[in-house]
């Protein structure tokens, strides 16, 4: 006697959400008016143009507002932390609107050079208290205006290395207490589609424990010492390392339009990816190049990018 196999019932998004995810039909939610005027995925042919070999694994001493060394649809992931325009020696004294327009010119170039489905990850901290400037909100607005698709945001919890800041405003008083930031944002976007083609059958290098950790929306790891690195605002190698492992395949190209001390390049080398960087400060470009070379020496690398592409 034959026994009937039970078929799993598809769940639908209810008015109060639904815990069921297997076979979940979310179309009613995404077809609602809530999503009417947001950028939508495109049905687009995948294109991946090669970057000239002389432009790979190189930091260009110029503004990333024009990245004419890079063809359209040639980069797989952009990871960066832009300068904050707060008076550090490499900052320009822009108004807020000038600053955002400057960044938007860079984001527009990033959109051009990313492959369809390529990801853009921006590490940003908000500024000030009187009033508070929510830079992450302004950047999200501009990225959506450029038709990037937002994938989500990670809260980088730096509490373990936040130090002993006493900038709490009025002590034990409701007069004017202020929050002490122990977090930054990592804003994550895609170009045109959420999925990435793997036309060359490239290798994933992420392992199970990393994947389980990196899919969380809160990441906890310490910040980097500016004095140790020799740059006033470095992010730790751990930050681009996670994003590279999570969003790219072995041998792909990582772009940092504000390369600074070279942390993104070091993470790219560490994960067997190629890199391209831009920076307008010659001193920091040389610092980044020395640090990348030092990474190879420290790890006894047999040669630059000695792996199958």
C-alpha positions as CSV (number, residue, x, y, z in Angstrom):
1,X,0.0,0.0,0.0
2,X,1.4,3.4,-1.1
3,X,1.8,6.1,1.5
4,X,1.2,9.7,0.4
5,X,4.1,12.1,1.0
6,X,3.0,15.2,2.8
7,X,3.7,18.4,0.9
8,X,4.9,21.4,2.9
9,X,2.3,24.1,2.9
10,X,3.6,27.5,1.6
11,X,3.4,30.2,4.1
12,X,2.4,33.8,3.3
13,X,3.3,37.0,5.0
14,X,0.5,37.7,7.5
15,X,-0.5,41.0,9.0
16,X,1.7,40.2,11.9
17,X,4.6,38.6,10.1
18,X,5.3,34.9,9.9
19,X,8.0,32.7,11.5
20,X,7.9,30.2,8.6
21,X,10.5,30.7,6.0
22,X,10.6,27.5,3.9
23,X,8.4,27.9,0.9
24,X,7.5,31.3,2.0
25,X,5.5,33.4,-0.5
26,X,6.5,37.1,0.1
27,X,5.0,38.5,-3.1
28,X,2.0,40.2,-1.4
29,X,4.4,42.1,0.8
30,X,6.8,43.2,-2.0
31,X,3.8,44.1,-4.2
32,X,2.3,46.4,-1.6
33,X,2.3,50.2,-1.9
34,X,5.2,50.3,0.7
35,X,7.5,49.3,-2.2
36,X,6.0,51.3,-4.9
37,X,8.6,54.0,-5.4
38,X,11.7,52.2,-4.4
39,X,14.4,51.0,-6.8
40,X,13.6,47.6,-8.2
41,X,15.7,44.7,-9.4
42,X,16.4,44.7,-13.2
43,X,16.3,41.9,-15.6
44,X,19.7,42.5,-17.1
45,X,22.4,40.5,-19.0
46,X,25.4,39.8,-16.9
47,X,28.5,41.6,-18.2
48,X,32.0,41.3,-16.7
49,X,34.8,43.3,-18.4
50,X,38.5,42.6,-17.6
51,X,40.6,45.2,-15.9
52,X,43.9,45.8,-17.7
53,X,46.6,43.8,-15.8
54,X,48.6,47.0,-15.2
55,X,45.7,48.5,-13.2
56,X,45.3,45.5,-10.8
57,X,46.8,45.4,-7.4
58,X,47.6,49.0,-7.6
59,X,46.7,52.2,-5.7
60,X,46.2,55.3,-7.9
61,X,47.2,58.7,-6.5
62,X,44.1,60.6,-7.6
63,X,40.5,61.3,-6.7
64,X,38.1,58.4,-7.2
65,X,35.5,60.9,-8.6
66,X,36.9,59.7,-11.9
67,X,38.1,56.1,-12.1
68,X,38.8,56.0,-15.9
69,X,41.4,53.2,-15.4
70,X,38.5,50.9,-14.7
71,X,36.1,49.7,-17.4
72,X,32.3,49.6,-16.9
73,X,31.2,46.3,-15.2
74,X,34.6,45.2,-14.0
75,X,34.6,45.3,-10.2
76,X,32.9,42.7,-7.9
77,X,32.9,44.5,-4.6
78,X,33.5,48.0,-3.3
79,X,34.5,48.4,0.4
80,X,35.4,51.7,1.9
81,X,35.2,54.2,4.7
82,X,35.1,57.7,3.3
83,X,36.9,60.7,4.9
84,X,34.6,62.4,7.4
85,X,35.2,66.0,6.6
86,X,35.9,66.8,10.3
87,X,39.2,68.6,10.0
88,X,41.8,65.8,9.8
89,X,44.8,66.7,7.7
90,X,43.5,64.9,4.7
91,X,40.0,66.3,4.8
92,X,38.6,69.2,2.8
93,X,36.5,71.8,4.6
94,X,33.2,71.2,2.8
95,X,29.7,72.2,3.8
96,X,27.5,69.2,4.5
97,X,25.9,69.5,1.1
98,X,29.3,69.9,-0.7
99,X,30.6,66.9,1.2
100,X,27.6,64.7,0.2
101,X,27.8,65.9,-3.4
102,X,31.5,64.9,-3.5
103,X,30.7,61.5,-2.2
104,X,27.8,61.1,-4.6
105,X,30.2,61.7,-7.5
106,X,32.3,58.8,-6.2
107,X,29.2,56.5,-5.6
108,X,28.2,57.2,-9.2
109,X,31.5,56.0,-10.5
110,X,31.3,53.0,-8.2
111,X,27.9,52.1,-9.8
112,X,29.5,52.3,-13.2
113,X,32.4,50.0,-12.5
114,X,30.5,47.3,-10.5
115,X,29.4,44.2,-12.3
116,X,25.6,43.5,-12.3
117,X,24.9,42.3,-8.8
118,X,28.1,43.7,-7.5
119,X,28.1,44.9,-4.0
120,X,29.0,48.3,-2.4
121,X,29.7,48.4,1.3
122,X,30.2,51.7,3.1
123,X,31.5,52.0,6.7
124,X,30.3,55.2,8.2
125,X,30.0,56.8,11.6
126,X,27.6,59.6,12.4
127,X,28.9,62.9,13.7
128,X,28.4,65.6,16.3
129,X,25.8,66.3,19.0
130,X,24.6,69.9,18.6
131,X,22.9,68.7,16.4
132,X,23.7,65.1,15.6
133,X,24.5,64.6,11.9
134,X,23.1,61.2,10.7
135,X,25.5,60.7,7.8
136,X,24.4,57.1,7.2
137,X,20.9,58.4,6.5
138,X,22.1,60.9,3.9
139,X,24.3,58.4,2.2
140,X,21.4,55.9,2.0
141,X,19.3,58.6,0.4
142,X,21.9,59.3,-2.2
143,X,22.6,55.7,-3.0
144,X,18.9,55.0,-3.6
145,X,18.8,58.1,-5.8
146,X,21.6,56.5,-7.9
147,X,19.4,53.4,-8.2
148,X,21.5,51.1,-5.9
149,X,19.4,48.4,-4.2
150,X,19.9,48.4,-0.5
151,X,20.6,45.0,1.0
152,X,20.7,46.0,4.6
153,X,23.0,47.4,7.2
154,X,25.4,46.0,9.8
155,X,25.9,47.6,13.2
156,X,29.6,47.4,14.0
157,X,29.7,47.2,17.8
158,X,33.1,48.6,18.9
159,X,32.2,48.5,22.7
160,X,35.1,46.3,23.6
161,X,37.6,48.9,22.3
162,X,35.5,52.1,23.0
163,X,37.9,53.2,25.8
164,X,36.9,55.2,28.8
165,X,35.3,58.2,27.1
166,X,33.6,60.6,29.6
167,X,31.7,62.6,27.0
168,X,28.4,61.9,28.6
169,X,27.2,65.4,29.0
170,X,25.5,66.2,32.2
171,X,26.6,63.6,34.8
172,X,23.7,61.8,36.6
173,X,21.3,64.6,35.4
174,X,18.5,64.9,32.9
175,X,19.8,68.4,32.1
176,X,21.7,67.4,29.0
177,X,23.0,63.8,29.0
178,X,24.5,62.6,25.7
179,X,25.0,59.2,24.1
180,X,28.5,57.8,23.8
181,X,28.8,56.1,20.4
182,X,30.1,52.6,20.6
183,X,29.0,51.6,17.1
184,X,29.4,52.5,13.4
185,X,27.4,51.4,10.4
186,X,28.2,49.2,7.4
187,X,25.7,50.1,4.7
188,X,25.3,47.4,2.0
189,X,24.0,47.8,-1.5
190,X,23.8,46.0,-4.9
191,X,23.9,47.2,-8.4
192,X,20.8,46.3,-10.5
193,X,20.2,42.8,-9.0
194,X,20.6,41.1,-5.6
195,X,22.1,37.9,-7.0
196,X,25.6,37.5,-8.4
197,X,26.5,35.4,-11.4
198,X,29.5,33.1,-11.1
199,X,30.2,32.6,-14.7
200,X,33.7,31.3,-14.2
201,X,32.8,28.8,-11.5
202,X,35.0,30.6,-9.0
203,X,35.6,29.2,-5.5
204,X,33.8,30.3,-2.3
205,X,36.4,30.6,0.5
206,X,34.0,31.3,3.4
207,X,33.7,28.5,6.0
208,X,30.6,27.5,8.0
209,X,31.4,29.4,11.2
210,X,32.2,32.6,9.3
211,X,29.0,32.3,7.4
212,X,26.9,31.9,10.5
213,X,28.5,34.8,12.1
214,X,28.6,37.2,9.1
215,X,24.9,36.7,8.4
216,X,24.1,38.5,11.7
217,X,23.2,42.2,11.5
218,X,25.5,43.1,14.5
219,X,29.2,42.5,14.3
220,X,31.5,42.8,17.3
221,X,35.2,43.2,16.9
222,X,37.7,45.9,18.2
223,X,38.6,49.1,16.3
224,X,42.1,49.7,15.0
225,X,44.8,51.8,16.7
226,X,45.6,54.9,14.6
227,X,49.0,55.1,16.2
228,X,49.9,51.5,15.4
229,X,48.8,51.8,11.7
230,X,50.1,55.4,11.2
231,X,46.8,56.8,9.8
232,X,44.3,58.9,11.8
233,X,41.2,56.8,10.9
234,X,41.9,53.2,9.9
235,X,39.3,50.6,10.1
236,X,40.5,47.1,11.1
237,X,41.4,44.5,8.4
238,X,38.6,42.4,10.0
239,X,36.0,44.7,8.5
240,X,36.8,44.3,4.8
241,X,37.9,40.7,5.4
242,X,34.3,39.8,6.5
243,X,32.7,41.6,3.5
244,X,35.1,40.0,1.0
245,X,34.6,36.5,2.3
246,X,30.8,37.0,2.4
247,X,30.2,38.7,-0.9
248,X,32.9,37.6,-3.4
249,X,34.6,34.5,-4.9
250,X,38.3,33.7,-4.9
251,X,40.3,35.8,-7.5
252,X,37.7,38.6,-7.8
253,X,38.4,42.3,-7.8
254,X,37.9,44.5,-4.7
255,X,37.8,48.3,-5.0
256,X,38.5,50.9,-2.2
257,X,38.0,54.4,-3.5
258,X,39.4,55.9,-0.3
259,X,42.2,53.4,0.3
260,X,43.9,55.3,3.2
261,X,46.3,53.0,5.0
262,X,45.6,49.9,2.8
263,X,43.4,47.8,5.1
264,X,41.1,46.8,2.3
265,X,44.0,45.8,0.1
266,X,45.5,43.7,2.9
267,X,42.2,41.9,3.4
268,X,42.0,41.3,-0.4
269,X,45.5,39.8,-0.4
270,X,44.7,37.7,2.7
271,X,41.7,36.2,0.9
272,X,43.3,35.7,-2.5
273,X,41.5,38.5,-4.3
274,X,42.8,41.3,-6.4
275,X,42.5,45.0,-5.4
276,X,42.3,48.5,-6.9
277,X,42.6,51.6,-4.7
278,X,42.5,55.3,-5.0
279,X,43.7,58.0,-2.6
280,X,44.6,61.7,-3.0
281,X,47.3,61.7,-0.2
282,X,50.8,60.6,-1.4
283,X,52.0,59.9,2.1
284,X,49.2,57.5,2.9
285,X,49.4,55.9,-0.5
286,X,53.1,55.1,0.2
287,X,52.1,53.9,3.7
288,X,49.6,51.5,2.2
289,X,52.1,50.1,-0.3
290,X,54.6,49.5,2.5
291,X,52.0,47.8,4.7
292,X,50.9,45.5,1.8
293,X,54.5,44.6,1.1
294,X,55.1,44.0,4.8
295,X,52.1,41.6,4.8
296,X,53.7,39.5,2.1
297,X,57.0,39.4,3.9
298,X,55.4,38.5,7.3
299,X,53.4,35.7,5.8
300,X,56.3,34.4,3.5
301,X,54.2,34.7,0.4
302,X,55.9,33.0,-2.6
303,X,54.7,35.8,-4.9
304,X,51.9,38.2,-5.6
305,X,48.6,36.5,-6.0
306,X,50.0,33.1,-6.5
307,X,46.7,31.3,-7.0
308,X,44.2,30.1,-9.6
309,X,42.0,32.9,-10.8
